[in-house]
Amino acid sequence: MKKLLGIISLILIMCSSLLISKAETENADISQKVREGTFIKVIPRDEFSTLTADIGDELIFINTQDMYVYETNAIPANTIFYGEVEDVREPVEGKDGAIKVSIYKMITPDKKVYRLSAHIYNENDNYLGGANTAPIYYQKVPHYIKGLRPMLQAAPLNIYEMGKHTIIKPGEDLFVILEKDIILK
């Protein structure tokens, strides 16, 4: 009888500890990690360009869709991202203007604020714009191919069109790329 009572009390102790740990887990703050290198689709709220922007100007972007990590809505739609102009490159002969934007903060619709280390992504070292312009002048260069008549090919000289200012319009699809993990609560 003593042995049976000991086994029953041991089972009760184990069950109660499992129930307590389950209750603690349910009441604990569940946090979600969004890893560095994650892309988040955003749109600019206002127009900005290399013509009007100065280094340090604040820019606002809006997340257009829910972003899930596993089954949790980690970054809900209408989250606001705050950024600033990090660098502006004026247009020059041969290149359009370019602008680099860093993102430093996001505020979710339920007013939670998170600090970020991120940029607006572009394969051009995160500079928006900066495309090469077309050449203005060409030089005729003869090419000789064995058995055929000589051909003339137009080869560009090193004189290119003047670049244009880069303009980013409101509603244009852009991507934020995270440079450090974010822990969301």
Kinemage of the C-alpha trace (Angstrom):
@kinemage 1
@onewidth
@group {chain A} dominant
@subgroup {mainchain}
@vectorlist {calphas} color= white
{ca met a 1} P 0.000 0.000 0.000
{ca lys a 2} L 2.844 2.383 0.856
{ca lys a 3} L 4.437 1.644 -2.505
{ca leu a 4} L 1.171 2.345 -4.367
{ca leu a 5} L 0.685 5.610 -2.470
{ca gly a 6} L 4.274 6.656 -3.341
{ca ile a 7} L 3.736 5.942 -7.049
{ca ile a 8} L 0.437 7.871 -7.111
{ca ser a 9} L 1.985 10.872 -5.323
{ca leu a 10} L 4.946 10.802 -7.753
{ca ile a 11} L 2.547 10.791 -10.739
{ca leu a 12} L 0.596 13.694 -9.213
{ca ile a 13} L 3.782 15.708 -8.674
{ca met a 14} L 4.894 15.106 -12.279
{ca cys a 15} L 1.470 16.056 -13.691
{ca ser a 16} L 1.309 19.245 -11.615
{ca ser a 17} L 4.804 20.297 -12.735
{ca leu a 18} L 3.818 19.722 -16.371
{ca leu a 19} L 0.666 21.811 -15.915
{ca ile a 20} L 2.648 24.623 -14.254
{ca ser a 21} L 5.269 24.672 -17.038
{ca lys a 22} L 2.507 24.669 -19.678
{ca ala a 23} L 0.778 27.626 -17.972
{ca glu a 24} L 4.093 29.523 -17.759
{ca thr a 25} L 4.721 28.917 -21.477
{ca glu a 26} L 1.265 30.191 -22.423
{ca asn a 27} L 1.671 33.336 -20.300
{ca ala a 28} L 5.247 34.059 -21.379
{ca asp a 29} L 6.021 36.756 -23.938
{ca ile a 30} L 6.339 34.900 -27.202
{ca ser a 31} L 8.936 36.584 -29.391
{ca gln a 32} L 9.635 36.054 -33.062
{ca lys a 33} L 12.967 36.534 -34.794
{ca val a 34} L 13.179 37.979 -38.290
{ca arg a 35} L 16.621 37.155 -39.648
{ca glu a 36} L 19.124 39.447 -41.333
{ca gly a 37} L 18.950 39.311 -45.117
{ca thr a 38} L 15.130 39.213 -45.071
{ca phe a 39} L 13.376 41.286 -47.736
{ca ile a 40} L 10.256 43.275 -46.798
{ca lys a 41} L 8.144 44.796 -49.574
{ca val a 42} L 7.359 48.491 -49.038
{ca ile a 43} L 6.142 51.542 -50.949
{ca pro a 44} L 7.256 55.153 -50.390
{ca arg a 45} L 4.629 57.473 -48.948
{ca asp a 46} L 6.005 60.549 -50.736
{ca glu a 47} L 7.998 61.211 -53.905
{ca phe a 48} L 11.736 61.741 -53.498
{ca ser a 49} L 14.537 62.264 -55.991
{ca thr a 50} L 18.193 63.113 -56.391
{ca leu a 51} L 17.091 66.637 -57.384
{ca thr a 52} L 15.324 67.462 -54.099
{ca ala a 53} L 16.760 65.094 -51.475
{ca asp a 54} L 19.529 66.057 -49.087
{ca ile a 55} L 21.554 63.784 -46.825
{ca gly a 56} L 19.636 63.275 -43.570
{ca asp a 57} L 16.141 63.892 -45.010
{ca glu a 58} L 13.534 61.623 -43.393
{ca leu a 59} L 11.534 59.313 -45.649
{ca ile a 60} L 8.524 57.156 -44.795
{ca phe a 61} L 7.680 53.775 -46.326
{ca ile a 62} L 4.642 51.542 -45.773
{ca asn a 63} L 4.568 47.741 -45.712
{ca thr a 64} L 1.912 46.657 -48.215
{ca gln a 65} L 1.268 43.096 -47.052
{ca asp a 66} L 1.513 40.833 -44.024
{ca met a 67} L 4.865 39.114 -43.585
{ca tyr a 68} L 4.761 35.727 -41.903
{ca val a 69} L 7.491 33.823 -40.094
{ca tyr a 70} L 6.227 30.253 -39.965
{ca glu a 71} L 2.566 30.687 -38.981
{ca thr a 72} L 2.954 33.974 -37.098
{ca asn a 73} L 2.200 37.347 -38.668
{ca ala a 74} L 5.576 38.878 -37.759
{ca ile a 75} L 5.246 42.184 -39.631
{ca pro a 76} L 1.613 43.116 -40.308
{ca ala a 77} L 0.432 45.112 -43.312
{ca asn a 78} L 0.497 48.912 -42.870
{ca thr a 79} L 3.632 48.831 -40.721
{ca ile a 80} L 5.452 52.141 -41.166
{ca phe a 81} L 9.202 52.182 -41.843
{ca tyr a 82} L 11.237 55.315 -41.184
{ca gly a 83} L 14.407 55.977 -43.112
{ca glu a 84} L 16.787 58.724 -44.016
{ca val a 85} L 18.768 59.670 -47.072
{ca glu a 86} L 22.273 58.334 -46.520
{ca asp a 87} L 23.904 59.505 -49.765
{ca val a 88} L 22.966 61.397 -52.925
{ca arg a 89} L 24.947 61.176 -56.161
{ca glu a 90} L 24.193 63.888 -58.677
{ca pro a 91} L 23.798 62.954 -62.359
{ca val a 92} L 26.976 63.311 -64.414
{ca glu a 93} L 27.980 62.635 -67.979
{ca gly a 94} L 27.536 58.897 -68.485
{ca lys a 95} L 25.544 58.174 -65.249
{ca asp a 96} L 22.102 58.985 -63.890
{ca gly a 97} L 21.752 60.299 -60.350
{ca ala a 98} L 21.547 57.792 -57.478
{ca ile a 99} L 20.266 57.837 -53.918
{ca lys a 100} L 20.901 55.537 -50.938
{ca val a 101} L 18.327 55.211 -48.131
{ca ser a 102} L 18.918 53.607 -44.734
{ca ile a 103} L 16.001 52.383 -42.601
{ca tyr a 104} L 16.310 52.891 -38.836
{ca lys a 105} L 12.856 52.309 -37.301
{ca met a 106} L 9.531 50.572 -37.852
{ca ile a 107} L 6.196 51.065 -36.083
{ca thr a 108} L 3.554 48.343 -36.317
{ca pro a 109} L -0.188 49.174 -36.533
{ca asp a 110} L -0.515 48.304 -32.813
{ca lys a 111} L 2.105 51.036 -32.048
{ca lys a 112} L 5.079 48.790 -31.203
{ca val a 113} L 8.373 50.484 -32.091
{ca tyr a 114} L 11.440 48.529 -33.247
{ca arg a 115} L 14.915 49.848 -34.067
{ca leu a 116} L 16.325 48.511 -37.341
{ca ser a 117} L 19.534 48.315 -39.248
{ca ala a 118} L 18.399 48.087 -42.869
{ca his a 119} L 18.513 49.698 -46.318
{ca ile a 120} L 16.254 50.071 -49.306
{ca tyr a 121} L 17.616 47.270 -51.485
{ca asn a 122} L 19.080 47.604 -54.949
{ca glu a 123} L 21.669 45.390 -56.627
{ca asn a 124} L 23.724 48.544 -57.273
{ca asp a 125} L 25.207 48.580 -53.712
{ca asn a 126} L 21.755 49.705 -52.419
{ca tyr a 127} L 21.778 52.876 -54.544
{ca leu a 128} L 18.487 53.565 -56.312
{ca gly a 129} L 19.208 54.801 -59.837
{ca gly a 130} L 22.720 55.287 -61.200
{ca ala a 131} L 22.109 53.727 -64.623
{ca asn a 132} L 24.634 54.241 -67.422
{ca thr a 133} L 23.615 56.633 -70.195
{ca ala a 134} L 23.949 56.078 -73.934
{ca pro a 135} L 26.980 57.244 -75.943
{ca ile a 136} L 26.539 60.389 -78.059
{ca tyr a 137} L 29.218 59.804 -80.713
{ca tyr a 138} L 30.376 56.707 -82.539
{ca gln a 139} L 33.534 56.092 -84.528
{ca lys a 140} L 33.606 53.898 -87.645
{ca val a 141} L 36.080 51.068 -87.130
{ca pro a 142} L 36.916 48.649 -89.983
{ca his a 143} L 36.918 44.914 -89.263
{ca tyr a 144} L 38.619 42.481 -91.588
{ca ile a 145} L 37.326 38.939 -91.795
{ca lys a 146} L 39.237 36.416 -93.879
{ca gly a 147} L 37.471 35.695 -97.147
{ca leu a 148} L 34.948 38.564 -96.799
{ca arg a 149} L 34.968 42.235 -97.582
{ca pro a 150} L 35.966 44.619 -94.791
{ca met a 151} L 33.078 45.705 -92.548
{ca leu a 152} L 32.596 48.961 -90.708
{ca gln a 153} L 31.393 48.778 -87.123
{ca ala a 154} L 30.233 51.750 -85.080
{ca ala a 155} L 32.231 51.816 -81.824
{ca pro a 156} L 31.203 54.321 -79.129
{ca leu a 157} L 33.612 57.096 -78.220
{ca asn a 158} L 34.037 58.075 -74.589
{ca ile a 159} L 31.443 60.844 -74.845
{ca tyr a 160} L 28.114 59.966 -73.226
{ca glu a 161} L 24.771 61.686 -72.676
{ca met a 162} L 24.282 63.717 -69.517
{ca gly a 163} L 22.611 61.670 -66.779
{ca lys a 164} L 19.117 62.395 -65.466
{ca his a 165} L 17.863 62.744 -61.908
{ca thr a 166} L 16.397 59.589 -60.371
{ca ile a 167} L 12.810 60.037 -59.187
{ca ile a 168} L 11.086 57.532 -56.892
{ca lys a 169} L 7.309 57.947 -57.034
{ca pro a 170} L 4.813 57.169 -54.248
{ca gly a 171} L 3.470 53.625 -54.524
{ca glu a 172} L 6.530 52.295 -56.364
{ca asp a 173} L 7.469 48.787 -55.176
{ca leu a 174} L 10.710 48.727 -53.193
{ca phe a 175} L 12.305 46.263 -50.777
{ca val a 176} L 13.843 46.780 -47.349
{ca ile a 177} L 16.720 44.376 -46.633
{ca leu a 178} L 17.536 43.718 -42.977
{ca glu a 179} L 21.205 43.936 -41.991
{ca lys a 180} L 20.654 42.651 -38.426
{ca asp a 181} L 18.118 40.281 -36.849
{ca ile a 182} L 15.015 41.812 -35.255
{ca ile a 183} L 13.338 40.288 -32.211
{ca leu a 184} L 9.591 41.023 -32.388
{ca lys a 185} L 7.417 40.771 -29.277
